[in-house]
């Protein structure tokens, strides 16, 4: 029962970004592996920073918020880079 709130926060992030999650490898499929690496590093860094900032004050809820924010960054980045680099509108 204590994990209800962190689980709800994390599932909210997944639900919010679910339309774009299947396309996270669009840059690889379009022949741009270097840009895919930039995308992945950016998402990992955003998760690291969000968790570094949010876990100390919020604990488990902060970890869920950090992961959810990283998913939002992932969706925004795949849309932006997909359009700019691969010419794909997502």
C-alpha positions in Angstrom: 0.0 0.0 0.0 2.8 2.6 0.6 3.9 2.2 -3.0 0.6 3.4 -4.4 1.6 7.0 -4.9 5.0 6.4 -6.5 3.4 3.7 -8.7 0.7 6.1 -9.8 3.2 8.9 -10.5 5.3 6.5 -12.6 2.4 5.1 -14.5 1.2 8.7 -15.2 4.5 9.4 -16.9 4.3 6.2 -18.9 0.7 6.9 -19.9 1.5 10.5 -20.8 4.4 9.5 -23.1 3.1 6.1 -24.4 2.2 7.4 -27.9 5.9 8.2 -28.5 7.7 5.4 -26.6 7.5 2.9 -29.5 9.4 5.3 -31.7 12.5 5.8 -29.5 14.7 4.1 -32.1 13.5 6.1 -35.0 16.9 7.8 -35.4 18.6 4.4 -35.6 16.1 3.2 -38.2 16.6 6.3 -40.2 20.4 5.7 -40.4 21.5 8.2 -37.7 23.2 6.2 -35.0 25.2 9.1 -33.7 22.1 11.2 -33.1 20.5 8.2 -31.4 23.5 8.2 -29.0 23.0 11.9 -28.4 19.3 11.2 -27.7 20.0 8.4 -25.3 22.7 10.3 -23.4 20.4 13.2 -23.0 17.6 11.1 -21.6 20.0 9.3 -19.2 21.4 12.7 -18.1 18.0 14.1 -17.5 17.0 11.1 -15.4 20.2 11.4 -13.4 19.7 15.1 -12.7 16.0 14.7 -11.9 16.8 11.8 -9.5 19.7 13.7 -7.9 17.4 16.7 -7.2 14.2 14.9 -6.3 15.1 11.8 -4.4 16.7 13.5 -1.3 13.6 15.6 -0.5 10.9 13.3 -1.7 12.3 9.8 -1.4 10.4 7.1 -3.4 8.0 9.7 -4.9 11.0 11.7 -6.0 12.4 8.6 -7.8 9.1 8.1 -9.5 8.9 11.8 -10.5 12.5 11.6 -11.8 11.7 8.6 -14.0 8.5 10.2 -15.2 10.3 13.4 -16.1 12.9 11.4 -18.0 10.1 9.8 -20.0 8.7 13.2 -20.8 12.1 14.4 -21.9 12.4 11.2 -24.0 9.1 11.8 -25.8 9.9 15.5 -26.4 13.4 14.7 -27.7 12.3 11.9 -30.0 9.7 14.2 -31.5 12.1 17.0 -31.9 15.1 15.0 -33.2 12.9 12.8 -35.3 11.6 15.8 -37.2 14.8 17.7 -37.3 17.2 14.9 -38.2 15.2 12.2 -39.8 12.3 14.2 -41.3 9.7 12.1 -39.5 6.6 13.8 -37.9 5.6 12.0 -34.8 
